[in-house]
């Protein structure tokens, strides 16, 4: 069956990657449609046709970010022990927060820190996204047989995410990779068992 309309004159994945960076640097609230279309190299009608409105584009950007930039989180869940899961996640996270080819920090934290009263649903969306990662970690930790029985895997997962999200805020403020890894060192010493 033939496609209807003109074919796209741009690479949608590349345009989405550029939108990720704009949202990451300026947050949802601080990003204008002009910022997006200029960075993406497309006009507004093309953006709407390919990605929908600004919120639709943001949600697609977060999904792509989670798939590509957060792959280390899924890999960490495959580690054989709770400690290895946590260490793998926090170390890879510290590295990801300070990649030289990306803005410092984390899209899911930076994207929603500043929000107007009309965009509270964006902050809620990002909070739900982060909560999904926390739940996946808690589920994995609940299967760890080496944790002492008194350890609550949900609370432990929350602790790990607090360290991760705190490191994201500090990275965005200029903390170095070494400083973030020093925080991870302390967090690992605080683990039970």
N, C-alpha and C positions, 0 to 999 in steps of 0.2 A: 504494500500500500504506500503510495507516495505521500510525503510530508506536505502539509499545507503551509502556505506562506513562505517568506524568504528564509533561507538558512541564516543562522546567527553569524555575524561577522566578527565574533570575538570568542576567545577561549573562556567558557563559563567558570571552569575550575580556577584558572589563573585570576580571573576577576574576583572570584569569591575569596581567594587567598589575599588579595590586596584589600578587600573589604575587612577581613579579619584583622589585619594590621591597623586599619583606621579605627575600628571599634576598640581594639586593644589599647591604642595610644590615647584615645579621647573618651572612651566609655560610650555607652549607648546615648546618653543624654547630650554629651558634648559633640557628637558626630552629626553633621548636617548632610542632607541629600547631596549637596554640591561637593562636600568633602568626599563622599562615597563615589559619585560618578566620575569626579576628576581622578581619583586614585585608581578606579577600576577601568578607566579609559573608555567609558561608554556614556551614552546620553540617558536621561531619565526614562524615556519610553522603553529603551532597551533593558534598563535595570528592572522596571516594573514587569516587563514581559518575561524576563528570565528568572527573576527572584521574588517578585511580589513587592509589597511595600517595605518600608524600613524595618519594621518589626519582623516580617517574614525573612528578610535578608539577614537580620541579626540572628534569628533562630537557626537558619541554615549555616551561618558562620560559626556559631557555637557548636553545632553538630559536627561540622568539618574539623574544627579545632579539637573536639573530643576524640574524633577518629584518628587524626594524624598526630597532633602535638601531645596528646595524652595517652598514646599507645603504651608508654612505659608503665602506666597504672595497671593496665590489663596484664602486662607481662609480669609485674610484681606479684599479682594474685596467684601466679603459677608456681611460685617458689615453694620449697618443701616444708618450711617451718614458719610459724608465726613471726619469729624474729627476722627471718630472711625476707618474708613478705614486707614487713615494715621497713627494714633497712633498705631493701631494693627500691621501694616506693619513695622513701624520703630522700635517698641519695640521688635518684634519677630526677626527682622533683626539683631538688636544689640546682642540679645541672640545667634542667629545662627553664627554670626561672631566670637563669643568667646566660642564656644562649646569646652569642654575639649577633646572630642573624635574625633575632626576634626582639620585640620590645621587652624590657625587663618586667618581671612579674607574671601574672596569669590573667588571661582574657576573662575567665569566669569570675574573678575577683574584681579586676579593674573595670570590666564592662558594666558593672552595676553599682559601684561604690557611690557615685553621685547620681542622684535621680530626682527628677521633679515629682510633684504630687500626682501628676497625670500618668507617670510611667512606673508606678509601684509594681505593676504586673511584671515588668522586666526584672526587677530585683527579685521578685518571687520566683520567676522562671529560673534565674541563675541559682538561687538558693535551692530550688528543687533539683537542679542539675547536680550541684555539689552534694546534696543529700543522697542522690542516687549512687554516687561514688562512695560515700561513707557507708551506705547500706551494703554495697558489694564487698567492701573491706570487712565489715562486721560479719557478714555471712561467711567469708573465708576464714576469719579468725575463730568463728564458732566451731569450725571443723578442725581446728588445731588441737591435737591430742596432748601436746606438750605443755599447754598453758595450765597453771594451777586452777583448780576448780572454782576458787573464789574470784577469779578474774572475769569481769563482765565484758564480753567481746564487743558489745555495743559501745560501752564507755571507752574501751581501749581504741576502737576505731575513731571515735570522736576526738580523743586525745591526739591521735596521729593526724587527723585532718586539721585540728587547731594548729599544730606545729606547721603543717604544710601551708595552710592559709596565712598564718603569721609570717612565714618566710616569704610568701608571695608579696605581702604588703611591704616588707622590708626590702625585698629585691627591687620593687618599683621605686622605692625611695633611695636606691643606690647601694644597698648592701652588696658586698662582693660574694662570689661563689664560695670562697674560703670561709667567710663569716657565716653563710648559710649552713655549710657543712659542719662548722663548729656547733651550731645549734642542734643539728642532727645528732652529733656525738653525744651531747647532753641528753637529748630525748631518748637515745638508745640505752644510755645508762639507767634511765628511769623505768625501763620496761620491766614487768614482772618476770620472775623465773630466770 
